[in-house]
Amino acid sequence: MGCLRRLGCLLLLAIVAGGTLWVTSSRWLPLLPGWVPGSASARAIATDSGWVLVTPAGATRAEHALTALREPSARVYTTVSPAEFAGYVLMDLSGRLPPEGDSTAAIVVENQLRVRTSLDIRALGGQDVWGFVSDLIGTRAPLVFTGTFDIVRPGIAEFRVTELSIHGLQVPGPMIPRLLRRVDSGLHPSGMAANALLVNVPAYVADVRASSGKILIYKSEP
């Protein structure tokens, strides 16, 4: 029951299977085009496929764009790149960006922001359960999550996670909220969706949308 209360035995067994494949990757990985976090090939694939690496400089540009939106002379909206806004979101969630070696990247797909990074599986808790998994695949596992934004109330936005995968294994939708609460122990104000992560934004931000490969940020009209 303890296993089921955490994430579900099915997910755990799937990760173990994925870890076994990871251990034997030296045999089959050269036969496949792949993405390995932090490698030179990861950066090349990011460039070729439309993924853009998330950087501290990009996160700063997004923050400056939000600040400039406050000016009375500013347009009613501003645009930033997916990587820039993903950096802003990740900085807000954890206070720092993931390690550079993770090759964290972002892209807009079908009007949703998709972020590719990695997860320290120790954050899932239950060291007795996950300890042997980390022995197989290491402490960090590739993580991809996709979602949309919504303004809950002035100053509080949410990133609604619609898809999430760990080590290439899709997390069932009903389990996403439980997993998010494992890795994000911060506030979850009333009115937020169960599958959402809190993102602090200036109170004058009225809407955030992913569209046509960009992130559009609208301000409240006077």
C-alpha positions in Angstrom: 0.0 0.0 0.0 2.9 2.4 0.7 4.1 2.0 -2.8 0.6 2.7 -4.2 0.3 5.8 -2.0 3.4 7.3 -3.4 3.2 7.0 -7.2 1.8 3.5 -7.9 3.5 0.2 -8.4 3.0 0.4 -12.1 5.0 3.5 -12.5 7.7 2.1 -10.2 8.0 -1.1 -12.2 8.1 0.9 -15.5 11.0 3.0 -14.1 12.8 -0.1 -13.1 12.4 -1.5 -16.6 13.6 1.8 -18.0 16.6 1.6 -15.7 17.5 -1.8 -17.0 17.4 -0.5 -20.5 19.6 2.4 -19.4 22.2 0.1 -17.9 22.4 -1.9 -21.1 22.3 1.2 -23.3 25.9 0.7 -24.4 24.7 -2.2 -26.5 21.7 -0.7 -28.2 22.0 3.1 -27.9 24.5 3.5 -30.8 21.9 1.9 -33.1 19.3 4.6 -32.3 19.2 8.4 -32.7 18.9 9.6 -29.1 19.1 12.4 -26.6 21.5 12.1 -23.7 21.2 15.0 -21.1 24.2 17.3 -21.1 25.9 15.8 -24.2 27.1 17.7 -27.2 24.6 15.7 -29.3 21.8 17.0 -27.0 22.7 20.6 -27.9 22.8 19.8 -31.6 19.4 18.0 -31.4 18.0 21.0 -29.5 19.1 23.3 -32.3 17.9 21.1 -35.1 14.5 20.2 -33.7 13.4 23.6 -32.5 14.2 23.1 -28.8 16.0 26.1 -27.3 18.3 25.8 -24.3 17.1 27.6 -21.1 19.7 30.0 -19.7 20.0 32.4 -16.8 20.3 35.2 -19.3 17.1 34.2 -21.0 15.2 34.1 -17.7 16.5 37.6 -17.0 15.2 38.8 -20.3 11.8 37.4 -19.5 11.8 39.2 -16.2 12.8 42.5 -17.8 10.0 42.0 -20.4 7.5 41.6 -17.6 8.8 44.7 -15.8 8.6 46.8 -19.0 5.0 45.8 -19.5 4.1 47.9 -16.5 5.0 51.1 -18.2 2.0 53.2 -19.3 3.5 53.6 -22.7 4.0 49.9 -23.2 1.8 47.9 -25.6 -1.0 45.8 -24.1 1.1 42.7 -24.5 4.7 41.5 -24.9 6.3 38.4 -26.3 9.2 36.3 -25.1 10.6 33.0 -26.3 9.6 29.6 -24.8 13.1 29.2 -23.4 13.1 32.6 -21.8 9.7 32.1 -20.1 10.6 28.6 -19.1 13.6 29.9 -17.4 11.5 32.5 -15.6 9.1 29.8 -14.5 11.8 27.4 -13.3 13.5 30.2 -11.4 10.3 31.1 -9.7 9.5 27.4 -8.8 12.9 26.5 -7.3 14.9 29.7 -7.0 17.5 28.4 -9.5 17.8 26.8 -12.9 18.6 23.1 -13.2 22.3 22.2 -13.6 23.7 23.3 -16.9 24.6 19.7 -17.7 20.9 18.8 -17.9 20.6 20.8 -21.1 17.2 22.1 -20.1 15.3 23.3 -23.1 11.8 24.5 -24.1 9.6 24.7 -27.1 6.0 25.6 -27.9 4.0 22.7 -29.3 0.3 23.1 -30.3 -0.2 26.2 -28.1 1.4 24.6 -25.1 4.8 25.1 -23.5 6.9 22.0 -23.3 10.0 21.8 -21.1 12.7 19.2 -21.2 14.9 19.0 -18.1 15.7 16.4 -15.4 14.4 15.4 -12.1 16.3 14.3 -8.9 14.3 11.2 -8.2 15.3 11.5 -4.5 12.7 14.3 -4.4 10.0 11.7 -4.8 10.6 10.5 -1.3 10.6 7.0 0.0 14.4 6.4 -0.1 13.9 2.7 0.7 11.7 2.3 -2.4 13.6 4.6 -4.8 17.1 3.9 -3.6 17.7 0.9 -5.9 16.1 2.8 -8.8 18.8 5.5 -8.5 21.4 2.7 -8.4 20.2 1.7 -11.9 19.7 5.1 -13.6 21.5 7.6 -11.3 19.9 10.2 -9.1 18.7 12.3 -12.1 16.2 11.2 -14.7 15.1 13.0 -17.9 11.8 14.8 -17.3 9.5 16.3 -19.9 6.4 18.2 -19.0 3.8 20.1 -21.1 1.1 22.5 -20.2 -0.8 25.8 -20.4 -1.0 28.9 -18.3 -3.9 30.5 -16.5 -4.2 33.5 -14.2 -5.8 32.4 -10.8 -6.0 36.0 -9.4 -3.8 39.1 -9.6 -0.2 38.1 -8.9 -0.8 34.4 -9.1 -0.6 32.3 -12.3 -0.7 28.5 -12.7 1.0 26.2 -15.1 -1.4 23.4 -15.7 0.6 20.2 -16.5 -1.3 18.2 -19.1 1.5 15.7 -20.0 4.5 14.5 -18.0 7.1 11.8 -18.6 10.0 10.5 -16.5 12.8 8.7 -18.3 10.6 8.5 -21.3 7.8 6.8 -19.4 4.4 8.6 -19.6 2.8 9.4 -16.2 -0.9 8.7 -16.3 -3.0 11.9 -16.0 -4.6 11.1 -12.7 -1.2 10.6 -11.1 0.2 13.9 -12.3 -1.1 15.9 -9.3 0.3 13.5 -6.8 3.7 13.6 -8.4 3.7 17.4 -8.6 3.0 17.6 -4.9 6.0 15.3 -4.3 8.4 17.6 -6.2 6.8 20.9 -5.3 6.0 21.4 -1.7 5.3 25.1 -2.0 1.9 26.8 -1.6 -1.1 25.6 -3.5 -3.7 28.4 -3.1 -7.4 27.7 -3.3 -8.7 28.0 -6.8 -5.6 26.4 -8.4 -6.0 23.2 -10.5 -4.8 20.0 -8.9 -2.4 19.4 -11.8 -1.0 23.0 -11.6 2.3 24.5 -10.4 2.1 28.0 -8.9 3.9 30.8 -10.8 4.2 34.2 -9.3 3.7 37.1 -11.8 3.2 40.8 -11.4 -0.3 41.8 -10.4 -0.8 43.7 -13.7 -0.4 40.5 -15.8 -3.8 39.5 -17.1 -3.0 36.5 -19.3 -0.2 34.2 -20.5 -0.5 32.2 -23.7 1.6 30.0 -25.8 1.0 30.6 -29.5 2.9 30.5 -32.8 6.1 29.4 -31.2 6.1 32.3 -28.7 4.8 33.2 -25.2 2.5 36.1 -25.2 2.0 38.0 -21.9 -0.9 40.5 -21.7 -1.3 43.2 -19.1 -4.5 44.5 -17.5 -6.0 47.4 -19.2 -6.5 50.6 -17.1 
